[in-house]
């Protein structure tokens, strides 16, 4: 594996940021009546898919 490909793999750590930060455990702000804890997890789905797609394309 070349050095450039391994640098792109570091982008896979971005989705784990939501798991290790304590700011997720909150109710406010609400979005359409949904607590922050739930809608922030839904917001990370496209971010994670984007990170996976970029790493896949750039490390082939």
Secondary structure, 3 states (H helix, E strand, C coil): CCHHHHHHHHHHHHHHHHHHCHHHCCCCCCECCECHHHHHHHHHHHHHHHHHHHHHHHCC
